[in-house]
Every structure is written in C-alpha cells, then in structure tokens.
Amino acid sequence: MDGDDVHALLLTRHQRERQRIDRARAMVAMGEEPRIRERGHIPDDVKQLVWIRDQGRCRVCGATSELQFDYIIPVAMGGSSEVENLQLLCGSCNRRKGAGLTLP
C-alpha cells in the first residue's frame, strides 16, 4: 500500500464520518428520531413547482440534462415530498450525494 492508497482510504473514511454527522445533526434538528417511511409518489404539482423554482437546472452544477428530483432530507430520515424538501439534481451530482445530506 503506497501513500496514494492511504490517502484515498483516509479521505473515504472522512467522507463517511461527515455524512454520519450530517445525518445525526438533521435528526437532532427535527427533535426526534424520524420514523422510517417509504418514499412515495411526488405529486405532479409539486414537481412542477420544484422545476420552476430550480429553473430546470441542477442546483449544484447548473446542468440541464439527466435531471432527477432529489430529497434534501431523505424520506428514510423523516423527509417529506414537500417543495421545500425537493431539489433538481443532475444524475452525476445526485450519485455523488448518495443517501447523504450533502455533496462530498
């Protein structure tokens, strides 16, 4: 294992720890441990409002293709399908975010 390997392992570990901290802070901010919910259908009117608010662009990089509706606070952590909890992300930014609350 060389220096680059060690650096990569430490960076990955740090990112996972940061995501766990972000999740814990979100749970504390909600005042209680969220109930585990299944992600439901996002109503069409909510999708339209999110699309208009985000101007049909990824909120991170501004891309206009491969857009996906993303839950800012995941449903499994108590997030809802409300306009305030949804954002447009391109596929690339959404994959980087994963199940966390922020992009690495």
Backbone hydrogen bonds in HBPLUS format (Angstrom, degrees):
<---DONOR---> <-ACCEPTOR-->    atom                        ^
c    i                          cat <-CA-CA->   ^        H-A-AA   ^      H-
h    n   atom  resd res      DA  || num        DHA   H-A  angle D-A-AA Bond
n    s   type  num  typ     dist DA aas  dist angle  dist       angle   num
A0005-ASP N   A0002-ASP O   3.12 MM   3  5.36 119.8  2.50 101.9 116.0     1
A0006-VAL N   A0002-ASP O   3.11 MM   4  6.48 162.4  2.15 156.3 161.0     2
A0007-HIS N   A0003-GLY O   2.92 MM   4  6.10 161.8  1.95 148.1 153.6     3
A0008-ALA N   A0004-ASP O   2.93 MM   4  6.11 159.5  1.97 146.1 151.5     4
A0009-LEU N   A0005-ASP O   2.97 MM   4  6.23 159.9  2.01 151.5 156.7     5
A0010-LEU N   A0006-VAL O   2.93 MM   4  6.16 163.3  1.96 154.5 159.0     6
A0011-LEU N   A0007-HIS O   2.88 MM   4  6.05 159.5  1.93 152.3 158.2     7
A0012-THR N   A0008-ALA O   2.99 MM   4  6.13 163.6  2.01 148.9 153.1     8
A0013-ARG N   A0009-LEU O   2.97 MM   4  6.14 161.6  2.00 147.5 152.9     9
A0014-HIS N   A0010-LEU O   2.91 MM   4  6.09 159.5  1.95 147.5 153.2    10
A0015-GLN N   A0011-LEU O   2.96 MM   4  6.22 156.2  2.01 149.7 155.9    11
A0016-ARG N   A0012-THR O   3.03 MM   4  6.32 159.8  2.08 152.4 157.1    12
A0017-GLU N   A0013-ARG O   2.99 MM   4  6.24 160.9  2.03 152.3 157.7    13
A0018-ARG N   A0014-HIS O   2.90 MM   4  6.10 157.0  1.95 149.6 156.1    14
A0019-GLN N   A0015-GLN O   2.99 MM   4  6.25 155.4  2.05 147.3 153.5    15
A0020-ARG N   A0016-ARG O   3.02 MM   4  6.31 156.6  2.08 148.5 154.6    16
A0021-ILE N   A0017-GLU O   2.96 MM   4  6.22 156.5  2.02 149.9 156.3    17
A0022-ASP N   A0018-ARG O   2.91 MM   4  6.17 160.0  1.95 150.0 155.6    18
A0023-ARG N   A0019-GLN O   2.95 MM   4  6.19 159.4  1.99 150.1 155.2    19
A0024-ALA N   A0020-ARG O   2.95 MM   4  6.15 162.2  1.98 147.9 153.0    20
A0025-ARG N   A0021-ILE O   2.89 MM   4  6.13 160.5  1.93 154.2 159.2    21
A0026-ALA N   A0022-ASP O   3.02 MM   4  6.23 155.3  2.08 145.8 152.5    22
A0027-MET N   A0023-ARG O   2.98 MM   4  6.26 156.1  2.04 151.0 157.4    23
A0028-VAL N   A0024-ALA O   2.98 MM   4  6.25 159.1  2.03 150.3 155.8    24
A0029-ALA N   A0025-ARG O   2.87 MM   4  6.06 157.9  1.92 148.5 154.9    25
A0030-MET N   A0026-ALA O   3.06 MM   4  6.29 137.5  2.24 140.3 150.8    26
A0030-MET N   A0027-MET O   3.19 MM   3  5.15 128.6  2.47  93.1 106.3    27
A0031-GLY N   A0028-VAL O   2.95 MM   3  5.14 151.5  2.03 104.5 113.8    28
A0046-VAL N   A0043-PRO O   3.08 MM   3  5.33 123.4  2.42 102.6 116.5    29
A0047-LYS N   A0043-PRO O   3.01 MM   4  6.39 160.0  2.05 154.6 160.7    30
A0048-GLN N   A0044-ASP O   2.93 MM   4  6.18 157.8  1.98 149.4 155.3    31
A0049-LEU N   A0045-ASP O   3.08 MM   4  6.29 156.7  2.14 141.3 147.0    32
A0050-VAL N   A0046-VAL O   2.96 MM   4  6.21 161.0  2.00 155.3 160.2    33
A0051-TRP N   A0047-LYS O   2.87 MM   4  6.05 161.9  1.90 151.3 156.8    34
A0052-ILE N   A0048-GLN O   2.95 MM   4  6.16 160.9  1.98 150.1 154.8    35
A0053-ARG N   A0049-LEU O   2.90 MM   4  6.04 167.8  1.91 148.6 152.6    36
A0054-ASP N   A0050-VAL O   2.87 MM   4  6.00 163.9  1.89 153.9 158.0    37
A0056-GLY N   A0051-TRP O   3.02 MM   5  5.22 148.8  2.12 147.4 152.1    38
A0055-GLN N   A0052-ILE O   3.09 MM   3  4.89 154.1  2.16  99.8 107.5    39
A0057-ARG N   A0054-ASP O   3.14 MM   3  5.84 146.9  2.26 118.8 126.0    40
A0058-CYS N   A0063-ALA O   2.80 MM   5  5.11 152.2  1.87 144.6 154.0    41
A0062-GLY N   A0058-CYS O   2.96 MM   4  4.51 136.5  2.16 117.9 128.4    42
A0059-ARG N   A0088-LEU O   2.90 MM  29  5.97 163.4  1.93 160.6 157.0    43
A0091-GLY N   A0066-GLU O   2.88 MM  25  5.58 124.1  2.19 139.3 154.6    44
A0068-GLN N   A0089-LEU O   2.73 MM  21  5.39 149.8  1.82 151.1 160.7    45
A0089-LEU N   A0068-GLN O   2.96 MM  21  5.39 162.7  1.99 154.6 160.3    46
A0070-ASP N   A0087-GLN O   2.75 MM  17  5.25 167.4  1.77 162.9 166.9    47
A0087-GLN N   A0070-ASP O   2.92 MM  17  5.25 141.2  2.08 142.4 153.8    48
A0072-ILE N   A0085-ASN O   2.78 MM  13  5.19 164.8  1.80 140.8 146.0    49
A0077-MET N   A0074-PRO O   2.87 MM   3  5.29 150.2  1.95 109.9 119.7    50
A0079-GLY N   A0074-PRO O   2.96 MM   5  5.05 157.2  2.01 133.8 127.7    51
A0078-GLY N   A0075-VAL O   2.95 MM   3  5.06 161.4  1.98 115.6 115.9    52
A0085-ASN N   A0082-GLU O   2.96 MM   3  5.46 150.3  2.05 114.3 123.3    53
A0086-LEU N   A0083-VAL O   3.20 MM   3  5.37 168.2  2.21 112.3 114.6    54
A0094-ASN N   A0090-CYS O   2.92 MM   4  6.08 161.5  1.95 159.6 165.8    55
A0095-ARG N   A0091-GLY O   2.93 MM   4  6.06 153.8  2.00 146.9 153.3    56
A0096-ARG N   A0092-SER O   3.08 MM   4  6.35 153.0  2.16 144.7 152.2    57
A0097-LYS N   A0093-CYS O   2.99 MM   4  6.22 148.1  2.09 143.6 152.1    58
A0098-GLY N   A0094-ASN O   2.96 MM   4  6.18 154.8  2.03 145.7 152.5    59
A0100-GLY N   A0097-LYS O   3.20 MM   3  5.80 153.2  2.27 137.9 138.9    60
